[in-house]
Amino acid sequence: MDDKLQVRPMVDAKNGQVTPEIYTDEAIYQLELERVFGRSWLFLAHESLIPKAGDFFTTFMGEDPVVVVRQKDGSVEAYLNQCRHRGMRLCHADSGNTKAFTCAYHGWAFGLDGGLTSVPLEEEAYRNKLDKSRWGLTRVPRITLYKGLVFGNWDANAPALEDYMGDMAWYLDGFLDRREGGTEVVGGIHKWTIECNWKLAAEQFCSDQYHAPYTHASAVQVLQASPANKADGKPLGEGQTPRPVWADALGGVQFSGNGHGSAFFFTEKPDANVWVDGEVSSYFRDTYPEAEQRLGKVRALRLAGHNTLFPTLSWLNGTQTLRIWHPKGPNKIEVWAFCICDRDAPVEVKDALIRSHARAFGPAGFLEQDDSENWVEVQKVLRGYKARQAEFCIQMGMGFEERRQDGIPGLTNYTFAETAARGFYQHWANMMSAENWSEINDLSAADQQEGV
């Protein structure tokens, strides 16, 4: 173990506390880029964004810019978006289609396979002695496609994606696999910045259902059924009563495992989500039988859950938002939000999903602004010296973890708990203090034995 920054004492998951310096320290952030983002499976793109040969999509792995490219044989590769000559950003477009990538600095050109294909004045300047085979693009060595999502990993020794996800795949499948034909991105991509640490956002989606009745109280009040809520006098939800799911819930579950987390309520209605209405609610009701056949009752009804696949892929069922928390320093993130829908959904439903997604969780969404304000204010407080030393309490639900017997996998608790938060930070500390994946796995096994 190589805990060179002494981060392990800052996370005491067994006793439920963390030292907030982990959200602000520049040295810790730089080590995160190496040990967390350099070794984790990271979401890169949805396949629907690169359907044809030559299609590309630019994104980030940590702060490293990468370009994801559909190959001629239909496979997908990703490369560091950096010319091998003098380090210039190679591709400046967000997406598109190309036969080659040409650097605007000195004109070096690279094929879809990342190989260096053309060097201006090669004969005169290099006397034909440049070994072009040495200077291809830096390739992301591990690429795996999972039900429409493209993941990449810089670490050749990392576990396979399915092993990395573990029980979290059960929860992800409930988002991606409701209908035959899979999913697609609709409505483009919203991008905005928030002045906060990436862990605040990722951990909330991993664990924190507790904030909803308070942070989102005004939104809940606005969305209550009343004649004023619709021009035609009908309440939201086409005659349904859109009460908060926690008001009518039959109980709930929070899952934790491998740093991942999820929380949701049990419901008995296939449209039980206060944030959606109209065509969206109708669509979930109409397609429920197929979803139940594919996923089972619990996941088919699960339309109000929040989730994080460690470290930075989060999604919300029902409102169909999938987002990445791209780190931009210890005090800033860039949020990329995608609206995910069933590929076979009617056009009018896709349009309704786009509106529903933007209304609740777009950059000006009534829920998104609530969450963002919290994270920004926390980060502001942490500018103070004393504030960075005062430990945070993450003890909710301690001692009540269980492994269920009803088919819901993983270490679980009641949905109002911080089991997933403790698991998130413990896994983060393990990655930060371990030299390789073998050590990470050993630390994780020791955590399980101690019940952390």
N, C-alpha and C positions, 0 to 999 in steps of 0.2 A: 504494500500500500504506500502511496506517495501523497499524503495530505499536506502538500507544501504550503498551502495558505491557511491551514487549520480550519477548514470549513465544517468538518464533522462536529466539533463542539457547538457550532451555530445551529445545528438541527438536532433536537432531542425529541424524536418522534415517540419514543417510549413514554415520556412524561408530557408530551403534547405542547412543545414550545419551540419557537424559532427566534433567532436574533435577526432583526430587520436589516442589519448591515448587508445581508445577502442580496438585497434589492438595490444597493447603491454603490458598492465598491467596484472601482474600475478594474482592479487586478482580478477580482472574482469574475467579472464579466469576460475579461480576456481569456481566462481559463475555461469558462463556459463555451466559448467559441471553439476551443480545441477539444474539450473532453465531453461536452454534451452534444453540441451541434456537429462536431467532427466524427461522432461515433453512433449517433441515433439514426433511426429511419425517419426521414423527413418527407412530407408530402410535397410533390413537385408540380403536379398538374392533374387535370382530369382528361381522360382519353378523348372526350368529345371536343377538346380544344385543339387537338392535333390529329384530325381524322385521316389526312392524306399524306403520302410520301412527300417530304420536303417541308411539311408544316412544322413550325417551331413555336415555343412559348418560353419567354424569359422569366426567371424567378430568382430566388435566393436560397442558399443553404447556410443558415446563420447569416453572416454578412458577405459570404462569397456569392457573387453573381453567377448563375448557371443558365444555360440554354438547353431546353429539352427538345429533342428532334425526332420526328417520325422517319424511320429509315425506309429505303426502297423495298425491303422485304417485309415491311409492316411492323417490325420491332421498334423499340423506343430506346434511344440513348440520351445521355445528358453529359454536357461538358462544361468545364469552367469557362465562363464568358470572358476570356482574356486571351489576347493575341500572344503567341509565344515569342514574338520578336522583342517588343518593348513593353508588354503588359497592358496595352490599350484595351478598353472594353471593345469587344469584337462586334457584338450585335446590339444596336441601340433601340430597335423596335420592341414593343411589348409582345408581339406575335406576328405571324405571317407565313408565307411560303417562299422557299428559296431553293436554288440548286447548289449554292455555295455561300460561304460567309467570307466577306472581304473586309479587311481592316482598313478603316479610313485614314490611319496614320501613315503607313508605308506600303499599303496595298497587298500585303500577304493574304492569300486566299486558302480557305480550308473547305473540304468536301463535307457532305452530310455525315460521313463516317468519322469526321474529326481529323482526317489526314491532311497534311500540308500539301496542296496541289500546285500552287503557283507562287513564285517569288519574282517581283519585278527586277529587271536587270540582273538576273541570276548569273548569267555568263560573265558579264562585265564586272560586277561587284564581288562575286564569290568565286570566280574562275571555275564555276561548275563543281566546286568542292563542298558545297553545303549538303549535308546528309539530311534531306527533307524527312526521311523516315523517323528521325529523332525529334522532330519539332512539331508533331501533331498536337492537337488540343489536349489539355488535361482531362481525361475521361473520368466520370463518376463510376467507380468500379462495380457498384452494386445497384442494379435497377430491378424493381419488381412491380408488376401490375397486379392490383387487387380490386376486382369488381368495379373497374372503371377508373380507379385512382392509381396514379403513378408515384411510386416512392423511390427515393435514392438514399444511399449510404456511402460515405467516404471510406468506412472501415471495412477492409476485406475480411476481417476476422469477426465481424459482428454476427450475431445469430440470424438465421433466416427471418424474414418479415413475419411469417406466421408464428414463429416461436417468440419473437419480440412482442407481438400483440398479445399472445396468450388468450386469456378469457375475454379480453376487450374485443376480439373479433365477433363474439356473440352480439355485443351491443352495436358494433359498427354495421353488421349485416342487417340489423333492424332498420337502419337508415338507408342502406344502399340496395337492398334486395327484396323490396316489398312486391315487385311485379316482374314478370318475365320481360326481358329486353333491357334491363338495367336502367341507369340514370344518365343525365346529361346536365351540363351547365347552361342556364338560360339567363338572359338579361345582362350579360357582361360581368365585369368585376368592379366592385367598389373598393377604392383604396384611400386610406386616410391615416394620419398619425395621431398618436396619443402620447402625452408626456408621462410615461410610467414604465416600470420594469415589466418585462415579458412574463415573469412568473405570476404577477398579480392577476393578469387576465387568464392565463392558462389554468391556474389553480382554481379560480372561481368557477370556470366551466367544468373543471374536474370534480368539484366537491360542493360548492356553496349554493345550496338551495335556500339556506337560512335568510339570505338577504332579500329574497323576492317580496315577501309581504310588506317590507319596510321601504327598501329602495324604490320599488315599483308601485308603491301605494297609490300614487295619483293616477297612474295608468290603469290600474285595476278599477278605481272609482269611475273613471271615464268610460270604461268598457262594460260597466254594469248595464243590464237591460233597462232601457227607458225609452219613451217615445222620442226623446231629443236625440237619440243616438243614430237615428236613420231618418232620412227625408220622408220616407213612406210611413213612418211611425212604428215600423217593426224593429224589434231588438236585434242586435247583432247575433249572428249564428242562425239566421233563417228560422226563427221561432224557438231556437234553443235558448237556454238561459246561461250566458257565458260567465258563470261564476268562476273565481279562481280555482284551479284544480285542487289546491290544498284544502279548500272548503268542503269539497265533496269526496275527497280521496278515500280510498279503502285501505290506506297504508302506502308505504313507499319503500324504495330500496336505494342504498348507495353502495356502489361497487368500487373496490380498490385492488389494483394488481399491477406490478411492474412499472409503477409510476403513473399508470393510466387511471382514469376515474370516470364514473357516470352516476347520475342520480335521477330518479323518476318516481312518479306516483302510479299506483294501480288505479285504473278506471274501468268503467263498464260501458263506455260509449266510444265509438270509433272516431269521434271528432272532438274529444274532450280536451280542448286547448283554448284558453281564454284569448290567445293572441290571434287566432285565425277565425274566419267567418266566410259566409257566402259560398262562392264556387269551391273554395278550398275545403271547407267543411263537407260540402256535398261530395266532393271527390273522394275524400277519405272514407266517407260512409259507403259510397258506391263500390270502392275497390277493397273494402275490408275483407270480404270472403276470400279473395285471392291472397291477400296479405296473411290472413290467418292460416291458410293452407300451407304457405311457404315458410312462415316464421313461428306459428303458434300464437295463441291468444294474447299472451303477455306482451310480446314485441309488436304484434299487429295493433294493439290498443295504445302503445307507448308513443304518444304524440306530444309530450310535454317534457321530455328529458333533455338534460344537458350533459356534455361529454367532452373529454380531452384524451387524445392519444398522445402520450408523452413524446416530445416536449411541447409542441406548439400547434397541433392540429385539433381544432375544436369544432363541434357542430351542435345544432339544436334541432330536435325532431319537431315536426309540425310546421314551424316557420321555415324549415328547410334551408337554414343558413349553415354553410361550412366556411370556416375561416382559418387563416394562418396569422399567427402573431410573430411577424418578422422582427427580430431584435435590431435596434439601431443605436446601441449604446446601453449603459445600465439604466438610463432614465428615459428611454424613448422606444416605442414600437411603431411599426407600420402595419396596419391591419389590412388584409386582403380578404374580402367577403364574397363568396360565391353563392348563388341560389341554385340548389340541386333539386331536380325534379325527375320523375319517371319519364323515360324516353317516350313511352307510348301514351302519355297523358294528352288529352285534347289541347288544341292551341289555346282555347279560352281558359283552360285550367292553368296552363303554363303562364299566361299573362296575369292571371289572378295570383299565382304563386310569386311572381316577380313583384307585384304590388305589395302583397302581404309581407314578403321578405324585407323589402325596402322600408315599409311603414314601421315595422318593429325593430329590425336590426340592420338597417342601412346606416350610413354615416350620420343621417339626421333622424334616425329612428327613435321613437319615443322611449324604447327600452334601452337602446344602445347609449343614448346620451346620459341616462341615469347611471349606467355602469361606468362609463368613461369618467364622469365627474368624480365618482368614488375613488377610482384608481389614481387620478390626477391629484386629488387632495391628499391621499396617502403619501404619494411621492413628494409632494410639497413639504409635508410635515417631516419627512425623513431627511430633509436638508439639515435639520438640527443635530448637533452632536449627541445630546442626551436621547433624542428620539431614536437614533440609530442603535442605541444600547439597550433600550427598554424591550424586553422579550415579548413576543406575541403569543397569545393563548390559542392553541388549536386542540383543545381537550374534549370537544363535544363528542359524545358517544363513546368515549374511551371505556373499554372493558365490556362492550356490548356487541363486538364483532361476532359474526357467525358465518358458517358455510351452510347455505340453505339446502333443503332436500327436495325442492320443487322444480329443479332444473335451471334456476337462475344461477349462473356460475360465479366463482370468485369469492374473495373475502368481502362480506357485505355488512351493512348496518341499516338502521332506519335512515330515510332520506335526509332528515335534519340531523346531520352528523358531520364530523370532520375526519372520518376514516380515510377518505381518498386524499385529503390534504396532507395527512401524515404520511401516507404512502408516496405521494408526489414528492414531498421534500426529502424523504428518506432515500428514494431512488436517485434524486438529484445529488444528494450528498455522496452516495455510493459512486456515482459516475465521476464526480469531481475529485474523489480521493483515491480512485483506483487507476492503475497504470494500463489496464487492458480489460477486455471483456471477461476473461477468466476470473479476474479479481472481482469484477462487478457481480458476476454470478455467485461467487463465494460469499460476498457480503449480503446479497439478497437472500441466499439460503440461510445464513445466520439470522437475518431479520425474521424470517418465517419461524424459525425455531424459538425465537424470543417473543413471538406474537406481535411483532411490529408490522 
